[in-house]
Amino acid sequence: MTKTIAIFLFTFFISFNFYSQNSYVFVGSYNSDKNKEGIYVFQLDTLTGDLKKITSVKNILNPSYLTVSPNGKYIFACTETKTPNAGSVSSFEFKPQNKTLTFINSQKSGGENPVYLSVHKSGKWLINANYTQGSVSVYPITAGGKINPIVQNFSYSEGSINKERQERSHVHSAVFSPDYDFVFLPDLGADKIRSYRFDAAKKQPLSENQYPFTSATLGSGPRHFTFHPNGKFAYCVEELTGTISVYKYVTGKLDSIQRINAHTDAFKDDFNSGDIHISPDGRFLYASNRGEENNIAIFSIESNGTLKTVGYQATFGKTPRIFTIDSTGKFLIVANQTSGNVIVFKRNSVTGLLKKSGTEIKVENASCVQIKQYL
């Protein structure tokens, strides 16, 4: 072996090992008690898929949904969720070099039961969806990760045909368009995907969109929403009918092109679909099914944006509320809420199929999982 080759292999080994130890997994939960751990941080070994706990946070109630700032310095959480007449959003600073997660501040959520957060690509704006009262709130974020008070809040009241679940608006997520010029709000209660223009340069960034909403199938219950990496297509998982609607997307406008079952043929009712994500290469889409199914539905994405069913993967737990895919597309990690466990899967980039990998982590009432790689 020549000296040059030896140096190359050594450098490659060091770089690969560095990467394998600098991916972190953040898990939120319904802890129900401020004296219990609420947010957990794990180190992901990207060689084995193992998770190693490095820290956790107490003194917060029900941090049910988390999102990470673009630069990775801050973790934002929906807090006081499922708490009567309450709700807040909270900020934490994460220092990977010290392996610490430190509380910064909280603000009122502007509606009961906050369930979803998105951060603008600039890191200067935070958007929160409130489920129970059906509203959306917008907050400025300081350079130090502090959440400032709400500058805009819009609430909605109309419901739809399912009188038990759709008695009024229930906004279940808030998602930026690929260019960050629009925000989309799937409303489970009203069977609509609402939308606004977003101008990050304004003090009140949300304004009316030419297309203020897209109607979903009545009784379907739009829940979570994602865009294809090419920016041409969008996908919405519908909780109440266990389906996925596919849309062609152009400048703030959604046009329906397909609707396909996320559930297996064995299930005819009592659907409970949850989360939805696309692999970084844009070739496969994944959706979680809760209820009695407890699986991840796997679809291939055709060149025209439509979906074809590939298969289903059991999540080895109950109620896969949220899952996520790492930036390399190598791993998919699921938070099973009812069974209180977090499962790591390795993803086959050719077939899209999943295989359980690494250790199983117990987290009581695990409700959300996010991954961030740090350089």
Helices and strands as residue ranges (DSSP letters): H 3-20, E 23-29, E 39-44, E 51-57, E 65-68, E 74-79, E 88-95, E 100-108, E 114-119, E 125-130, E 135-140, E 152-155, E 175-176, E 182-187, E 192-198, E 206-215, E 222-227, E 233-238, E 243-250, E 253-261, E 273-278, E 284-289, E 295-301, E 307-314, E 320-325, E 331-336, E 341-347, E 354-362, E 366-373
